[in-house]
Amino acid sequence: MSSSDIFIGETIGTAVLILLGGGVCAAVTLKASKARNAGWLAIAFGWGFAVMTAVYVSGPVSGAHLNPAVTLALAIKNGAWADVPVYVAGQLLGAMIGAALVWVAYYGQFRAHLTDREIVGGPGAQATAAQAVEAREKGAGPVLGIFSTGPEIRNAVQNLATEIVGTVVLILAVLTQGLNDQGNGLGVLGGLITALVVVSIGLSLGGPTGYAINPARDLGPRIVHALLPLPNKGGSDWSYAWVPVVGPLVGGAVAAGLYDVAFA
């Protein structure tokens, strides 16, 4: 694979991942959406199907890493570091494009949600906005969860550990079951297996932090949230932003080390 193939494939694949994954979060969150309050099960399966679709779209072009933690683990496993910056650059750009496309697709719903007094507060607001108010007090705006993750209980050690553990599970599944014949990315069957693993992680380990398990998936959309002209959008919670970046990278490295010891 050439550097241009890797960059284009990762950009398109990660954009699809975030468009569909962030899209299900928007569908469940925004007040004027038909899927409003569909729940955590819808989010977990939505992200799983998003991973599957993105892998099938970009796998033939770039190997469908779609995640800097996957790229890091494969570099540790294979000793191939030269293309790591290209992979990560494509993943981050794709994540930003995907997040922007979620905003485009739900433009009217974002405006309706963020101008509703029950959501954003203000004169005449009712007490039903308590959850949004609490989130804003912690530095997160009322729609930040559509773009990036946040903890239910703020404890840096626990939050970091949760992201590390979830990512170790993901990367071990990728390394043992998900790779293509060349061992440099996800294969056809591996894409389906990985998608189901993502659903499992979401249902089992996603509750504490929202299971970023992917630095680009969290950082790229968080940047977009900070830049978009959303009314009453609140903060982007940058004080927490390091956790879903550092945790998955540590988890990827740990999983690669476990693989070398137990499976190589």
C-alpha positions in Angstrom: 0.0 0.0 0.0 1.3 3.4 -0.9 1.2 6.4 1.5 -1.6 8.0 -0.6 -3.6 4.8 -0.5 -3.2 4.6 3.3 -4.1 8.3 3.8 -7.1 8.2 1.5 -8.4 4.9 2.8 -8.1 5.9 6.5 -9.7 9.3 5.9 -12.7 7.8 4.1 -13.1 4.8 6.4 -12.8 6.9 9.6 -15.2 9.5 8.2 -17.8 6.7 7.6 -17.1 5.3 11.1 -17.8 8.7 12.8 -20.7 9.6 10.5 -22.6 6.5 11.4 -21.4 6.2 15.0 -21.9 9.9 15.8 -25.1 9.7 13.8 -26.6 7.1 16.2 -25.6 9.3 19.1 -27.3 12.3 17.5 -30.4 10.2 16.7 -30.8 9.1 20.3 -29.9 12.5 21.9 -31.5 15.2 19.9 -35.0 16.2 20.9 -36.5 16.5 17.3 -35.1 13.1 16.2 -37.4 10.2 15.5 -35.0 7.9 17.5 -34.9 10.2 20.6 -34.3 8.1 23.7 -33.8 4.9 21.9 -31.2 4.0 24.5 -27.8 2.5 25.0 -28.6 -0.7 23.1 -29.2 1.3 20.0 -25.9 3.2 20.5 -23.9 0.0 21.1 -25.2 -1.7 18.0 -25.0 1.5 16.0 -21.3 1.8 16.7 -20.8 -1.8 15.9 -22.4 -1.5 12.5 -20.5 1.7 11.9 -17.2 -0.2 12.5 -18.3 -3.0 10.2 -19.3 -0.6 7.4 -16.1 1.4 7.7 -13.9 -1.7 7.6 -15.6 -3.0 4.5 -15.3 0.4 2.8 -11.6 1.1 3.6 -10.2 -2.4 4.1 -9.1 -3.0 0.5 -7.4 0.4 0.3 -5.6 0.9 3.6 -6.3 -2.2 5.7 -8.9 -0.3 7.8 -7.0 0.5 10.9 -9.4 3.4 11.6 -7.9 3.8 15.1 -4.4 4.9 16.2 -4.5 2.2 18.9 -4.8 -0.4 16.2 -2.0 1.3 14.2 0.3 1.4 17.2 -0.4 -2.3 18.1 0.3 -3.4 14.5 3.5 -1.3 14.5 4.7 -3.0 17.7 3.7 -6.4 16.4 5.2 -6.1 12.9 8.0 -3.6 13.5 6.7 -1.4 10.7 6.7 2.2 12.0 7.2 4.2 8.8 3.6 4.6 7.9 2.3 5.3 11.4 2.1 9.1 11.0 0.2 8.7 7.7 -2.3 6.3 9.2 -2.9 8.6 12.2 -3.2 11.7 10.1 -5.8 10.1 7.9 -7.7 8.8 10.9 -7.8 12.2 12.6 -8.9 14.0 9.4 -11.5 11.4 8.7 -12.9 11.7 12.2 -13.2 15.4 11.9 -15.0 15.1 8.5 -17.4 12.5 9.8 -18.3 14.7 12.8 -18.9 17.6 10.5 -21.2 15.4 8.4 -23.2 14.5 11.4 -23.8 18.2 12.0 -24.9 18.6 8.4 -27.3 15.7 8.5 -28.8 16.8 11.8 -28.5 20.6 11.3 -32.2 21.4 12.1 -32.2 19.0 15.1 -29.1 20.6 16.5 -30.6 24.1 16.3 -34.0 23.0 17.7 -32.3 21.1 20.6 -29.9 23.9 21.5 -32.5 26.6 21.5 -34.9 24.6 23.6 -35.0 26.2 27.1 -35.6 22.8 28.7 -32.2 21.8 27.3 -30.0 24.9 27.6 -31.8 26.7 30.5 -32.6 30.4 30.6 -35.7 32.3 31.5 -38.8 30.1 31.7 -36.7 26.9 31.7 -38.0 24.0 33.7 -36.2 21.7 36.1 -36.1 18.9 33.5 -32.8 20.2 32.2 -30.9 19.1 35.4 -28.8 16.6 33.6 -27.7 19.1 30.9 -27.0 21.7 33.6 -24.8 19.2 35.5 -22.9 18.3 32.4 -22.2 22.0 31.6 -21.0 22.5 35.2 -18.4 19.8 34.4 -17.3 21.6 31.3 -19.3 19.6 28.8 -22.0 21.2 26.6 -25.4 19.6 26.2 -24.6 17.9 22.8 -20.9 17.1 23.4 -21.8 13.4 23.9 -22.8 13.3 20.2 -19.2 14.2 19.3 -17.0 12.7 22.0 -17.0 10.7 25.2 -17.3 11.7 28.9 -17.3 9.9 32.2 -20.4 9.3 34.4 -18.1 9.6 37.5 -15.0 11.7 37.2 -12.1 9.7 38.5 -9.1 10.0 36.3 -7.5 6.7 37.5 -10.8 4.8 37.0 -11.6 6.5 33.7 -8.1 5.8 32.4 -8.2 2.2 33.5 -11.6 1.7 31.9 -10.4 2.9 28.5 -7.2 0.8 28.8 -9.1 -2.4 29.6 -11.7 -1.8 26.9 -9.0 -1.2 24.3 -7.0 -4.2 25.4 -10.0 -6.4 24.6 -10.5 -4.7 21.2 -6.9 -5.0 20.2 -6.5 -8.6 21.3 -9.6 -9.5 19.2 -8.1 -7.7 16.2 -4.7 -9.3 16.5 -6.0 -12.8 17.1 -9.1 -12.9 14.9 -9.4 -9.8 12.8 -6.4 -9.5 10.6 -6.3 -10.0 6.8 -3.9 -12.5 5.2 -1.1 -9.9 5.1 -1.4 -9.2 8.8 -1.4 -5.4 8.1 -5.1 -4.6 8.7 -8.6 -6.0 9.1 -9.9 -8.6 6.7 -13.5 -9.3 5.6 -14.4 -11.8 8.3 -12.2 -9.8 10.7 -14.4 -6.7 10.1 -17.5 -8.6 11.2 -15.8 -10.1 14.3 -14.4 -6.7 15.3 -17.8 -5.1 14.9 -19.3 -7.6 17.2 -16.5 -7.1 19.7 -17.2 -3.4 19.7 -20.9 -4.1 20.4 -19.8 -6.3 23.3 -17.4 -3.7 24.7 -20.1 -1.1 24.5 -22.7 -3.2 26.3 -20.2 -4.5 29.0 -17.6 -1.8 29.5 -19.1 1.3 27.9 -21.1 2.6 30.8 -18.4 4.3 32.9 -16.8 6.5 30.1 -18.7 6.0 26.9 -16.0 3.7 25.5 -13.9 5.8 23.2 -11.3 3.0 22.7 -10.0 5.1 19.8 -8.1 8.4 20.2 -9.1 9.7 16.8 -12.8 8.9 17.4 -12.8 11.2 20.4 -10.2 13.9 19.6 -11.3 14.7 16.0 -15.0 15.2 16.8 -14.1 17.1 20.0 -12.1 19.6 17.9 -15.1 19.9 15.5 -17.5 20.5 18.4 -15.2 23.3 19.6 -15.2 24.8 16.1 -18.8 24.5 14.9 -21.1 27.5 15.1 -23.6 25.7 17.4 -25.8 27.9 19.5 -25.5 27.4 23.3 -23.2 24.5 22.7 -21.3 24.9 25.9 -17.8 23.6 26.5 -15.8 20.8 24.9 -14.5 19.5 28.2 -10.8 19.7 27.3 -9.8 18.9 30.9 -11.0 15.3 30.2 -9.8 15.0 26.6 -6.5 13.4 27.4 -8.1 10.3 28.9 -9.7 8.9 25.7 -6.4 9.6 23.9 -3.9 8.2 26.4 -6.0 5.3 27.6 -6.5 3.6 24.2 -2.9 4.2 23.2 -1.7 2.5 26.4 -4.3 -0.3 25.9 -3.0 -0.8 22.4 0.6 -1.1 23.5 -0.4 -3.5 26.4 -2.4 -5.7 24.0 0.4 -5.9 21.6 2.8 -6.9 24.4 0.3 -9.6 25.6 0.0 -10.9 22.0 3.8 -11.2 21.6 4.0 -13.1 24.9 1.0 -15.4 24.6 0.2 -15.8 20.9 3.3 -15.0 18.8 
